[in-house]
Amino acid sequence: MLSIQDALEAVEGRWKLLILFSLSEKPKRFKQISREVNGITDKTLSKELKSLEANQLIRRDVHSTFPPTVEYTITPHGQSLEKVLDELHFWGLLHRKKIIGK
Amino acid sequence: MLSIQDALEAVEGRWKLLILFSLSEKPKRFKQISREVNGITDKTLSKELKSLEANQLIRRDVHSTFPPTVEYTITPHGQSLEKVLDELHFWGLLHRKKIIGK
């Protein structure tokens, strides 16, 4: 039970898994993530990115272009959540059909 | 992405999956669940049980004993979350080792 509690604390709230899902495709800039994750405010996204970084689920890279650009990349540890995301995805489809779709 | 959002809304917060995990073993009474889910208050547990019932993930049965007893049972739809729980469990172990255990 403790392991599930740990997992849920690392990804708690409704945003973190969605952000990881977005980054699982490819590294992205702040604005790209913000567009893809429906309904998130910039303030919340910024907070969630910091927390994901602290949990080593994503990496923040500053590229020395002019002006400097910042990109967020999913780490191998973040990628290891992929099966959880897949199962959530399948279950979400099922749930939508059962509860929301009827 | 929408399906993941649906799934997360049905099980949002840190408690619902833990309650389902506890009920996946067998039907339980309120006090049993409360003892097993570390740190949850009775008020929160009561609210979470209502929400899980509304999403058809658990069933609330009143048995006509004297005094009446109430038991909570996971539904087949709740059981369909088992794979998500399993993957979260495995990932939680990994995460604990990587982040917390070091």
Backbone of each chain as ProteinMPNN parsed JSONL, in Angstrom:
{"seq_chain_A": "MLSIQDALEAVEGRWKLLILFSLSEKPKRFKQISREVNGITDKTLSKELKSLEANQLIRRDVHSTFPPTVEYTITPHGQSLEKVLDELHFWGLLHRKKIIGK", "coords_chain_A": {"N_chain_A": [[0.843, -1.21, 0.0], [2.02, 1.168, 0.706], [3.738, 1.691, -1.394], [2.016, 2.373, -3.45], [0.988, 4.688, -2.379], [3.318, 6.285, -2.359], [3.754, 6.465, -5.128], [1.448, 7.823, -5.914], [1.809, 10.218, -4.599], [4.002, 11.297, -5.919], [2.919, 11.85, -8.377], [0.698, 13.36, -7.929], [-2.528, 15.043, -8.05], [-4.316, 16.449, -10.85], [-2.781, 17.081, -12.999], [-0.048, 16.316, -13.397], [0.408, 13.749, -14.588], [-0.7, 14.187, -17.062], [0.987, 16.141, -18.113], [3.361, 14.688, -18.255], [2.553, 12.792, -20.107], [2.25, 14.384, -22.352], [4.935, 15.148, -22.709], [6.027, 12.698, -23.248], [5.961, 12.243, -25.875], [7.823, 14.005, -27.215], [10.611, 16.277, -26.44], [9.591, 19.436, -25.145], [8.707, 22.973, -25.29], [7.716, 25.4, -22.814], [5.346, 26.806, -23.644], [4.327, 25.123, -25.569], [3.595, 22.852, -24.102], [1.717, 23.994, -22.437], [-0.293, 24.623, -24.272], [-1.122, 22.084, -24.99], [-2.007, 20.734, -22.713], [-5.05, 20.712, -21.634], [-6.736, 23.415, -20.161], [-4.98, 24.093, -18.1], [-3.395, 26.558, -16.065], [-0.796, 29.042, -16.591], [0.602, 29.562, -14.261], [0.085, 27.329, -12.633], [1.121, 25.316, -14.289], [3.815, 25.98, -14.274], [4.465, 25.521, -11.578], [3.932, 22.775, -11.388], [5.79, 21.733, -13.186], [8.163, 22.276, -11.851], [7.881, 20.605, -9.623], [7.793, 18.08, -10.84], [10.344, 18.043, -11.844], [11.838, 18.048, -9.483], [11.21, 15.525, -8.58], [12.647, 14.07, -10.326], [11.448, 13.324, -12.716], [11.208, 14.752, -14.998], [13.44, 16.784, -17.028], [14.992, 19.97, -17.082], [16.168, 21.862, -19.61], [18.387, 24.42, -20.521], [19.003, 26.068, -23.411], [21.75, 27.547, -25.071], [20.974, 29.521, -26.98], [20.202, 32.536, -28.815], [17.519, 34.61, -28.221], [18.001, 32.81, -25.029], [16.667, 29.48, -24.967], [14.288, 27.379, -23.354], [13.803, 23.986, -22.653], [11.759, 21.166, -21.919], [12.282, 17.836, -20.959], [11.352, 14.441, -20.832], [12.544, 12.177, -18.367], [14.388, 9.007, -18.146], [13.348, 7.825, -15.854], [10.867, 9.084, -15.656], [9.803, 8.091, -17.996], [9.447, 5.49, -17.266], [7.0, 5.457, -16.187], [5.296, 4.917, -18.156], [3.729, 2.577, -18.593], [1.842, 2.785, -16.576], [0.54, 5.08, -17.447], [-0.457, 4.116, -19.888], [-2.255, 2.124, -19.001], [-4.006, 3.712, -17.545], [-5.003, 5.247, -19.606], [-6.377, 3.304, -21.201], [-8.254, 2.485, -19.315], [-9.579, 4.853, -18.849], [-10.914, 5.259, -21.27], [-12.751, 3.169, -21.171], [-14.134, 3.897, -18.877], [-15.259, 6.312, -19.637], [-17.025, 5.415, -21.575], [-18.734, 3.887, -20.001], [-19.689, 5.537, -17.825], [-19.798, 8.293, -18.543], [-20.557, 8.353, -21.182], [-23.086, 7.368, -21.299]], "CA_chain_A": [[0.0, 0.0, 0.0], [2.94, 2.296, 0.815], [4.29, 1.968, -2.723], [0.99, 3.094, -4.204], [0.951, 6.031, -1.788], [4.486, 6.995, -2.909], [3.518, 6.74, -6.549], [0.415, 8.85, -6.04], [2.334, 11.507, -4.159], [4.892, 11.819, -6.964], [2.16, 12.287, -9.555], [-0.629, 13.753, -7.43], [-3.235, 16.101, -8.756], [-4.808, 15.99, -12.146], [-1.978, 17.619, -14.095], [1.31, 15.796, -13.637], [0.449, 12.659, -15.57], [-1.001, 14.766, -18.382], [2.214, 16.792, -18.581], [4.291, 13.616, -18.648], [2.017, 12.207, -21.326], [2.597, 15.318, -23.42], [6.381, 15.104, -22.939], [6.458, 11.364, -23.676], [6.069, 12.307, -27.334], [9.127, 14.613, -27.501], [10.88, 17.438, -25.587], [8.768, 20.567, -25.54], [8.85, 24.229, -24.585], [6.617, 25.719, -21.897], [4.124, 27.201, -24.343], [3.771, 23.949, -26.247], [2.931, 22.03, -23.085], [0.559, 24.765, -21.997], [-1.35, 24.489, -25.281], [-1.597, 20.704, -25.103], [-2.689, 20.296, -21.502], [-6.29, 21.501, -21.602], [-7.281, 24.011, -18.947], [-3.981, 24.41, -17.078], [-2.923, 27.944, -16.118], [0.669, 29.12, -16.641], [1.112, 29.511, -12.89], [0.032, 25.931, -12.205], [2.067, 24.544, -15.093], [5.15, 26.288, -13.783], [4.602, 24.83, -10.292], [3.952, 21.334, -11.63], [7.061, 21.399, -13.835], [9.181, 22.276, -10.791], [7.701, 19.415, -8.802], [8.204, 16.927, -11.65], [11.803, 18.101, -11.931], [12.338, 17.638, -8.162], [11.047, 14.075, -8.498], [13.474, 13.513, -11.401], [10.617, 12.749, -13.77], [11.55, 15.518, -16.196], [14.675, 17.551, -16.967], [14.832, 21.299, -17.664], [17.407, 22.22, -20.312], [18.477, 25.772, -21.065], [19.882, 26.075, -24.571], [22.38, 28.863, -25.184], [20.643, 30.242, -28.212], [19.894, 33.924, -28.474], [17.565, 34.531, -26.754], [18.066, 31.432, -24.539], [15.394, 28.756, -24.972], [14.189, 26.345, -22.32], [13.031, 22.836, -23.095], [11.532, 20.137, -20.906], [12.442, 16.494, -21.511], [11.029, 13.372, -19.889], [13.726, 11.368, -18.023], [14.086, 7.568, -18.166], [12.471, 7.52, -14.714], [9.538, 9.515, -16.071], [9.341, 7.148, -19.026], [9.054, 4.22, -16.637], [5.572, 5.585, -15.849], [4.528, 4.736, -19.381], [2.714, 1.525, -18.446], [0.773, 3.358, -15.758], [-0.203, 5.97, -18.34], [-1.211, 3.292, -20.843], [-3.394, 1.488, -18.323], [-4.954, 4.785, -17.241], [-5.611, 5.609, -20.881], [-7.373, 2.284, -21.54], [-9.33, 2.496, -18.338], [-10.325, 6.095, -19.065], [-11.823, 5.017, -22.394], [-13.775, 2.279, -20.616], [-14.916, 4.655, -17.906], [-16.031, 7.286, -20.408], [-18.114, 4.677, -22.199], [-19.659, 3.395, -18.978], [-20.309, 6.55, -16.964], [-20.048, 9.587, -19.176], [-21.172, 8.179, -22.494], [-24.462, 6.843, -21.329]], "C_chain_A": [[0.875, 1.256, 0.0], [3.462, 2.692, -0.564], [3.291, 2.738, -3.576], [0.882, 4.526, -3.696], [2.127, 6.881, -2.31], [4.242, 7.424, -4.339], [2.524, 7.878, -6.695], [0.917, 10.212, -5.593], [3.243, 12.132, -5.215], [4.104, 12.403, -8.139], [0.808, 12.874, -9.175], [-1.228, 14.96, -8.163], [-3.608, 15.615, -10.144], [-3.882, 16.377, -13.289], [-0.719, 16.845, -14.424], [1.359, 14.691, -14.681], [0.15, 13.176, -16.976], [0.231, 15.455, -18.967], [3.222, 15.744, -19.048], [3.852, 12.977, -19.964], [2.378, 13.085, -22.524], [4.094, 15.243, -23.747], [6.869, 13.733, -23.401], [6.606, 11.313, -25.194], [7.442, 12.836, -27.747], [9.358, 15.791, -26.549], [10.064, 18.631, -26.077], [9.094, 21.817, -24.735], [7.59, 24.494, -23.762], [5.301, 25.966, -22.629], [3.458, 26.043, -25.08], [2.996, 23.071, -25.265], [1.628, 22.704, -22.668], [-0.609, 24.658, -22.985], [-1.961, 23.092, -25.265], [-2.37, 20.219, -23.885], [-3.88, 21.228, -21.259], [-6.62, 22.071, -20.239], [-6.263, 24.381, -17.881], [-3.581, 25.883, -17.219], [-1.394, 27.937, -16.135], [1.281, 28.99, -15.246], [1.168, 28.059, -12.386], [1.041, 25.095, -12.98], [3.492, 24.752, -14.589], [5.446, 25.551, -12.472], [4.748, 23.311, -10.498], [5.267, 20.903, -12.28], [8.188, 21.344, -12.798], [9.1, 21.006, -9.953], [8.122, 18.145, -9.55], [9.725, 16.865, -11.766], [12.427, 17.618, -10.615], [12.232, 16.122, -7.974], [11.793, 13.338, -9.622], [12.669, 12.834, -12.503], [10.807, 13.485, -15.087], [12.855, 16.284, -15.953], [14.408, 18.892, -17.641], [16.151, 21.69, -18.3], [17.339, 23.645, -20.831], [19.485, 25.751, -22.214], [20.442, 27.475, -24.774], [22.225, 29.449, -26.584], [20.475, 31.712, -27.834], [18.542, 34.314, -29.047], [17.591, 33.073, -26.275], [16.698, 30.755, -24.611], [15.444, 27.649, -23.932], [13.32, 25.218, -22.842], [12.902, 21.831, -21.957], [11.538, 18.768, -21.569], [12.07, 15.472, -20.444], [12.298, 12.552, -19.617], [13.391, 9.881, -18.178], [13.162, 7.177, -17.007], [11.021, 7.941, -15.021], [8.942, 8.571, -17.102], [8.873, 5.826, -18.422], [7.599, 4.277, -16.162], [4.671, 5.25, -17.036], [3.415, 3.686, -19.257], [1.542, 1.998, -17.603], [-0.107, 4.241, -16.633], [-1.044, 5.184, -19.337], [-2.444, 2.691, -20.193], [-4.453, 2.524, -17.955], [-5.724, 5.195, -18.491], [-6.715, 4.615, -21.258], [-8.563, 2.349, -20.591], [-10.2, 3.739, -18.501], [-11.318, 5.96, -20.209], [-13.033, 4.207, -21.943], [-14.733, 3.065, -19.726], [-15.821, 5.672, -18.621], [-17.25, 6.623, -21.029], [-19.186, 4.332, -21.158], [-20.425, 4.522, -18.286], [-20.71, 7.804, -17.729], [-20.849, 9.424, -20.452], [-22.61, 7.741, -22.465], [-25.501, 7.871, -20.932]], "O_chain_A": [[0.533, 2.268, -0.612], [3.609, 3.876, -0.866], [3.663, 3.639, -4.328], [0.707, 5.461, -4.478], [1.948, 8.048, -2.657], [4.482, 8.57, -4.72], [2.725, 8.789, -7.497], [0.509, 11.24, -6.133], [3.255, 13.351, -5.386], [4.562, 13.329, -8.809], [-0.119, 12.891, -9.985], [-0.532, 15.758, -8.791], [-3.253, 14.508, -10.55], [-4.158, 16.039, -14.44], [-0.352, 16.723, -15.593], [2.23, 14.684, -15.551], [0.684, 12.663, -17.959], [0.49, 15.365, -20.168], [3.851, 15.891, -20.096], [4.678, 12.662, -20.821], [2.765, 12.582, -23.579], [4.478, 15.271, -24.917], [7.992, 13.607, -23.89], [7.294, 10.444, -25.73], [8.144, 12.2, -28.533], [8.414, 16.262, -25.915], [9.872, 18.811, -27.279], [9.675, 21.744, -23.652], [6.542, 23.889, -23.988], [4.268, 25.4, -22.272], [2.236, 25.971, -25.206], [1.893, 22.61, -25.558], [0.582, 22.064, -22.561], [-1.77, 24.609, -22.579], [-3.159, 22.926, -25.496], [-3.277, 19.396, -24.004], [-3.744, 22.345, -20.761], [-6.77, 21.329, -19.269], [-6.64, 24.933, -16.847], [-3.444, 26.396, -18.33], [-0.769, 26.952, -15.742], [2.34, 28.386, -15.073], [2.158, 27.627, -11.797], [1.737, 24.261, -12.401], [4.272, 23.805, -14.493], [6.542, 25.024, -12.282], [5.578, 22.661, -9.863], [5.799, 19.838, -11.967], [9.058, 20.475, -12.861], [10.121, 20.407, -9.614], [8.731, 17.247, -8.969], [10.317, 15.786, -11.783], [13.412, 16.88, -10.62], [13.059, 15.514, -7.295], [11.594, 12.142, -9.836], [13.139, 11.893, -13.142], [10.596, 12.921, -16.16], [13.311, 16.413, -14.817], [13.693, 18.961, -18.641], [17.154, 21.834, -17.601], [16.376, 24.038, -21.49], [20.663, 25.455, -22.017], [19.719, 28.466, -24.667], [23.191, 29.81, -27.256], [20.595, 32.078, -26.665], [18.407, 34.353, -30.27], [17.237, 32.18, -27.044], [15.679, 31.392, -24.343], [16.495, 27.064, -23.666], [12.247, 25.447, -23.399], [13.811, 21.668, -21.143], [10.894, 18.555, -22.597], [12.437, 15.626, -19.28], [13.049, 12.262, -20.548], [12.219, 9.533, -18.328], [12.301, 6.309, -17.156], [10.075, 7.23, -14.68], [7.745, 8.287, -17.09], [8.022, 5.136, -18.983], [7.032, 3.254, -15.777], [3.445, 5.295, -16.933], [2.305, 3.882, -19.752], [0.391, 1.657, -17.876], [-1.334, 4.167, -16.574], [-2.194, 5.532, -19.604], [-3.54, 2.736, -20.752], [-5.651, 2.254, -18.041], [-6.927, 5.454, -18.446], [-7.833, 5.008, -21.589], [-9.719, 2.278, -21.008], [-11.415, 3.682, -18.314], [-12.432, 6.479, -20.135], [-14.175, 4.514, -22.284], [-15.954, 2.925, -19.806], [-16.982, 5.86, -18.258], [-18.351, 7.173, -21.021], [-20.383, 4.469, -21.409], [-21.65, 4.474, -18.172], [-21.822, 8.31, -17.578], [-21.71, 10.244, -20.77], [-23.285, 7.74, -23.494], [-26.694, 7.568, -20.914]]}, "seq_chain_B": "MLSIQDALEAVEGRWKLLILFSLSEKPKRFKQISREVNGITDKTLSKELKSLEANQLIRRDVHSTFPPTVEYTITPHGQSLEKVLDELHFWGLLHRKKIIGK", "coords_chain_B": {"N_chain_B": [[-5.577, 11.902, -24.835], [-7.749, 12.967, -23.491], [-9.002, 10.744, -22.418], [-7.267, 9.97, -20.407], [-7.525, 12.15, -18.776], [-10.222, 11.878, -18.007], [-10.024, 9.464, -16.576], [-8.328, 10.239, -14.508], [-9.897, 12.132, -13.26], [-11.959, 10.59, -12.214], [-10.653, 9.167, -10.256], [-9.371, 10.995, -8.709], [-7.122, 12.82, -6.512], [-5.402, 11.75, -3.505], [-6.527, 9.588, -2.29], [-8.569, 7.89, -3.354], [-7.702, 5.702, -4.996], [-6.294, 4.267, -3.135], [-8.302, 3.491, -1.38], [-9.817, 1.87, -3.075], [-7.923, -0.077, -3.547], [-7.742, -1.216, -1.024], [-10.343, -2.278, -0.827], [-10.237, -4.101, -2.859], [-9.387, -6.45, -1.899], [-11.399, -7.617, -0.182], [-14.961, -7.174, 0.654], [-15.602, -4.457, 2.883], [-16.151, -2.864, 6.12], [-16.802, 0.546, 7.139], [-15.044, 1.331, 9.274], [-12.997, -0.517, 9.063], [-11.822, 0.102, 6.592], [-10.988, 2.681, 7.142], [-9.009, 2.187, 9.065], [-7.112, 0.924, 7.511], [-6.332, 2.636, 5.445], [-3.879, 4.717, 5.608], [-3.794, 7.667, 7.505], [-6.102, 8.937, 6.641], [-8.954, 10.981, 7.309], [-12.118, 10.508, 9.024], [-14.107, 12.099, 7.973], [-13.148, 12.79, 5.416], [-12.9, 10.217, 4.322], [-15.563, 9.428, 4.242], [-16.59, 11.238, 2.363], [-15.091, 10.527, 0.11], [-15.922, 7.908, -0.305], [-18.558, 8.29, -1.063], [-18.183, 9.612, -3.514], [-16.83, 7.649, -4.985], [-18.845, 5.776, -5.116], [-20.74, 7.17, -6.646], [-19.411, 7.187, -9.051], [-19.7, 4.622, -9.72], [-17.794, 2.796, -8.865], [-17.6, 1.542, -6.475], [-19.9, -0.246, -4.291], [-22.492, 0.349, -1.974], [-23.688, -1.483, 0.615], [-26.441, -2.087, 2.682], [-26.945, -4.105, 5.362], [-29.584, -5.978, 6.776], [-29.215, -6.508, 9.562], [-29.276, -6.539, 13.19], [-27.83, -4.177, 15.24], [-28.314, -2.433, 12.024], [-25.841, -3.159, 9.524], [-23.295, -1.704, 7.506], [-21.696, -2.256, 4.452], [-18.951, -1.937, 2.194], [-18.359, -2.633, -1.172], [-16.238, -3.513, -3.859], [-16.988, -2.804, -7.263], [-17.459, -4.576, -10.448], [-16.597, -2.709, -12.347], [-14.933, -1.097, -10.814], [-13.055, -3.02, -10.217], [-11.889, -3.266, -12.661], [-9.951, -1.43, -12.654], [-7.762, -2.622, -11.716], [-5.357, -3.276, -13.093], [-4.227, -0.773, -13.504], [-3.757, -0.111, -10.848], [-1.921, -2.118, -10.192], [0.246, -1.459, -11.883], [0.851, 1.051, -10.867], [1.633, 0.333, -8.338], [3.978, -1.212, -8.825], [5.52, 0.77, -10.028], [5.66, 2.594, -7.961], [7.269, 1.263, -6.113], [9.686, 1.232, -7.473], [10.111, 3.985, -7.685], [10.33, 4.724, -5.019], [12.701, 3.457, -4.372], [14.461, 4.833, -6.036], [14.176, 7.656, -5.517], [13.356, 8.179, -2.819], [14.641, 6.302, -1.289], [17.309, 6.848, -1.432]], "CA_chain_B": [[-5.322, 12.706, -23.628], [-9.037, 13.137, -22.821], [-9.304, 9.529, -21.659], [-6.461, 10.01, -19.185], [-8.147, 13.178, -17.944], [-11.405, 11.237, -17.42], [-9.597, 8.476, -15.579], [-7.783, 10.937, -13.348], [-10.971, 12.796, -12.525], [-12.72, 9.58, -11.475], [-9.877, 8.64, -9.119], [-8.45, 12.077, -8.343], [-6.733, 12.918, -5.11], [-4.494, 10.676, -3.13], [-7.189, 8.571, -1.463], [-9.523, 6.962, -3.98], [-7.073, 4.453, -5.432], [-5.936, 3.513, -1.928], [-9.543, 2.88, -0.881], [-10.132, 0.766, -3.991], [-6.924, -1.124, -3.302], [-8.16, -1.879, 0.21], [-11.568, -3.053, -1.091], [-10.002, -5.152, -3.858], [-9.166, -7.687, -1.131], [-12.735, -8.128, 0.156], [-15.858, -6.114, 1.132], [-15.213, -4.018, 4.22], [-16.934, -1.829, 6.788], [-16.162, 1.862, 7.192], [-13.941, 1.386, 10.237], [-11.882, -1.329, 8.543], [-11.151, 0.889, 5.549], [-10.364, 3.804, 7.839], [-7.778, 1.705, 9.7], [-6.123, 0.472, 6.518], [-5.845, 3.742, 4.624], [-3.089, 5.536, 6.533], [-3.831, 9.121, 7.543], [-7.351, 9.529, 6.157], [-9.912, 11.298, 8.377], [-13.436, 9.919, 8.786], [-14.859, 13.015, 7.124], [-12.659, 12.621, 4.049], [-13.248, 8.869, 3.866], [-16.989, 9.429, 3.945], [-16.756, 11.982, 1.111], [-14.491, 9.752, -0.981], [-16.766, 6.736, -0.559], [-19.724, 8.772, -1.832], [-17.745, 9.904, -4.876], [-16.55, 6.361, -5.645], [-20.16, 5.16, -5.367], [-21.337, 7.911, -7.763], [-18.721, 6.76, -10.265], [-19.962, 3.17, -9.841], [-16.581, 2.009, -8.623], [-17.927, 0.708, -5.314], [-21.315, -0.372, -3.968], [-22.736, 0.45, -0.538], [-24.768, -2.409, 0.971], [-26.922, -2.056, 4.06], [-27.468, -5.428, 5.732], [-30.629, -5.817, 7.778], [-28.919, -7.118, 10.858], [-29.621, -5.587, 14.252], [-28.16, -3.007, 14.415], [-27.953, -2.586, 10.604], [-24.421, -2.944, 9.219], [-23.047, -1.205, 6.155], [-20.462, -2.777, 3.887], [-18.59, -1.404, 0.889], [-17.851, -3.688, -2.049], [-15.752, -3.015, -5.148], [-17.807, -3.293, -8.38], [-16.619, -5.031, -11.574], [-15.968, -1.535, -12.959], [-13.816, -0.752, -9.923], [-12.027, -4.06, -10.378], [-11.195, -3.08, -13.94], [-8.809, -0.541, -12.389], [-6.714, -3.427, -11.078], [-4.082, -3.168, -13.816], [-3.682, 0.552, -13.187], [-3.23, -0.211, -9.481], [-0.707, -2.952, -10.233], [1.345, -0.704, -12.487], [1.211, 2.101, -9.904], [2.333, -0.355, -7.251], [5.34, -1.511, -9.287], [6.248, 2.0, -10.247], [5.893, 3.181, -6.645], [8.432, 0.575, -5.536], [10.828, 1.751, -8.233], [10.283, 5.395, -7.346], [10.82, 4.757, -3.641], [14.115, 3.064, -4.419], [15.238, 5.838, -6.732], [14.13, 9.013, -4.953], [13.234, 8.266, -1.367], [15.576, 5.368, -0.644], [18.737, 7.16, -1.523]], "C_chain_B": [[-6.603, 12.858, -22.807], [-9.343, 11.931, -21.936], [-8.513, 9.486, -20.355], [-7.049, 11.03, -18.217], [-9.412, 12.62, -17.252], [-11.027, 10.294, -16.296], [-9.127, 9.18, -14.318], [-8.873, 11.649, -12.559], [-11.78, 11.807, -11.692], [-11.979, 9.124, -10.219], [-8.983, 9.724, -8.52], [-8.223, 12.2, -6.84], [-5.898, 11.718, -4.721], [-5.205, 9.506, -2.464], [-7.929, 7.496, -2.24], [-8.888, 5.641, -4.393], [-6.67, 3.605, -4.224], [-7.161, 2.817, -1.337], [-9.927, 1.685, -1.763], [-9.179, -0.404, -3.781], [-7.3, -1.916, -2.055], [-9.391, -2.765, -0.031], [-11.36, -4.155, -2.123], [-9.745, -6.49, -3.169], [-10.493, -8.357, -0.812], [-13.627, -6.965, 0.586], [-15.49, -5.739, 2.567], [-16.176, -2.989, 4.784], [-16.106, -0.551, 6.871], [-14.912, 1.859, 8.071], [-12.718, 0.581, 9.772], [-11.086, -0.553, 7.507], [-10.357, 2.011, 6.203], [-9.048, 3.39, 8.513], [-6.693, 1.418, 8.674], [-5.535, 1.596, 5.679], [-5.197, 4.774, 5.553], [-3.339, 7.035, 6.415], [-5.121, 9.743, 7.068], [-8.263, 9.843, 7.353], [-11.266, 10.683, 8.017], [-14.256, 10.783, 7.834], [-14.461, 12.85, 5.647], [-13.049, 11.248, 3.496], [-14.719, 8.818, 3.452], [-17.267, 10.116, 2.601], [-16.246, 11.162, -0.083], [-15.342, 8.534, -1.32], [-17.99, 7.139, -1.386], [-19.36, 9.008, -3.299], [-17.45, 8.613, -5.652], [-17.856, 5.641, -5.993], [-20.827, 5.836, -6.576], [-20.7, 7.523, -9.095], [-18.834, 5.245, -10.493], [-18.721, 2.305, -9.663], [-16.733, 1.129, -7.386], [-19.444, 0.708, -5.109], [-21.454, -0.301, -2.451], [-23.913, -0.452, -0.204], [-25.142, -2.257, 2.441], [-27.527, -3.423, 4.374], [-28.466, -5.272, 6.874], [-30.383, -6.685, 8.999], [-29.433, -6.169, 11.927], [-28.421, -5.401, 15.155], [-27.733, -3.197, 12.959], [-26.459, -2.381, 10.401], [-24.28, -2.54, 7.763], [-21.709, -1.752, 5.675], [-20.217, -2.166, 2.512], [-17.905, -2.498, 0.071], [-17.366, -3.06, -3.355], [-16.627, -3.611, -6.254], [-16.892, -3.868, -9.474], [-15.919, -3.853, -12.256], [-14.779, -1.062, -12.114], [-12.675, -1.749, -10.06], [-11.245, -3.886, -11.672], [-10.028, -2.105, -13.802], [-7.593, -1.313, -11.868], [-5.353, -3.283, -11.765], [-3.414, -1.83, -13.57], [-3.037, 0.498, -11.801], [-1.936, -1.013, -9.446], [0.475, -2.156, -10.768], [1.807, 0.419, -11.551], [2.022, 1.51, -8.764], [3.788, -0.627, -7.637], [6.153, -0.226, -9.425], [6.579, 2.693, -8.923], [7.104, 2.566, -5.954], [9.714, 1.117, -6.163], [11.151, 3.182, -7.803], [10.846, 5.535, -5.928], [12.314, 4.462, -3.606], [14.961, 4.213, -4.98], [15.317, 7.165, -5.969], [14.185, 9.028, -3.43], [14.329, 7.447, -0.68], [17.029, 5.809, -0.677], [19.162, 8.262, -0.563]], "O_chain_B": [[-6.557, 12.876, -21.577], [-9.877, 12.08, -20.837], [-9.014, 9.029, -19.328], [-7.073, 10.815, -17.006], [-9.637, 12.862, -16.066], [-11.617, 10.313, -15.216], [-9.471, 8.783, -13.205], [-8.788, 11.76, -11.336], [-12.236, 12.138, -10.597], [-12.605, 8.74, -9.232], [-7.963, 9.422, -7.899], [-9.025, 11.745, -6.024], [-5.712, 10.789, -5.507], [-4.558, 8.523, -2.105], [-7.928, 6.329, -1.849], [-9.465, 4.577, -4.168], [-6.7, 2.376, -4.283], [-7.068, 1.689, -0.853], [-10.312, 0.629, -1.261], [-9.578, -1.567, -3.832], [-7.189, -3.142, -2.034], [-9.47, -3.873, 0.498], [-12.2, -5.045, -2.259], [-9.874, -7.544, -3.791], [-10.694, -9.528, -1.133], [-13.12, -5.877, 0.858], [-15.114, -6.597, 3.365], [-16.914, -2.331, 4.05], [-14.887, -0.563, 6.699], [-13.852, 2.33, 7.658], [-11.573, 0.943, 10.045], [-9.855, -0.542, 7.524], [-9.201, 2.256, 5.858], [-8.088, 4.16, 8.526], [-5.508, 1.637, 8.927], [-4.383, 1.524, 5.251], [-5.874, 5.582, 6.188], [-3.123, 7.617, 5.352], [-5.245, 10.967, 7.082], [-8.334, 9.06, 8.3], [-11.528, 10.376, 6.855], [-15.002, 10.272, 6.998], [-15.312, 12.781, 4.76], [-13.473, 11.13, 2.346], [-15.064, 8.228, 2.428], [-18.075, 9.637, 1.804], [-16.879, 11.112, -1.138], [-15.47, 8.168, -2.489], [-18.402, 6.416, -2.293], [-20.115, 8.658, -4.205], [-17.781, 8.503, -6.832], [-17.959, 4.984, -7.029], [-21.407, 5.161, -7.426], [-21.359, 7.529, -10.134], [-18.153, 4.676, -11.345], [-18.614, 1.222, -10.239], [-16.074, 0.096, -7.265], [-20.168, 1.533, -5.666], [-20.616, -0.837, -1.726], [-25.023, -0.218, -0.682], [-24.286, -2.292, 3.325], [-28.493, -3.847, 3.741], [-28.223, -4.527, 7.824], [-31.228, -7.483, 9.406], [-29.969, -5.108, 11.608], [-28.001, -6.364, 15.797], [-26.878, -4.037, 12.679], [-25.866, -1.514, 11.044], [-25.045, -2.977, 6.903], [-20.715, -1.716, 6.4], [-21.157, -1.911, 1.759], [-17.005, -3.189, 0.549], [-18.021, -2.167, -3.894], [-16.973, -4.791, -6.196], [-15.678, -3.666, -9.428], [-14.776, -3.982, -12.695], [-13.743, -0.674, -12.654], [-11.499, -1.387, -10.026], [-10.091, -4.301, -11.775], [-9.215, -1.966, -14.716], [-6.537, -0.734, -11.613], [-4.323, -3.182, -11.098], [-2.193, -1.748, -13.441], [-1.926, 0.99, -11.6], [-0.98, -0.645, -8.764], [1.563, -2.171, -10.192], [3.001, 0.704, -11.454], [2.979, 2.119, -8.287], [4.711, -0.316, -6.884], [7.306, -0.146, -9.002], [7.639, 3.301, -8.779], [7.871, 3.264, -5.292], [10.688, 1.418, -5.473], [12.31, 3.536, -7.588], [11.725, 6.36, -5.675], [13.083, 5.124, -2.909], [16.035, 4.52, -4.463], [16.4, 7.726, -5.8], [14.95, 9.781, -2.828], [14.866, 7.837, 0.357], [17.881, 5.208, -0.022], [20.336, 8.63, -0.528]]}, "name": "protein", "num_of_chains": 2, "seq": "MLSIQDALEAVEGRWKLLILFSLSEKPKRFKQISREVNGITDKTLSKELKSLEANQLIRRDVHSTFPPTVEYTITPHGQSLEKVLDELHFWGLLHRKKIIGKMLSIQDALEAVEGRWKLLILFSLSEKPKRFKQISREVNGITDKTLSKELKSLEANQLIRRDVHSTFPPTVEYTITPHGQSLEKVLDELHFWGLLHRKKIIGK"}
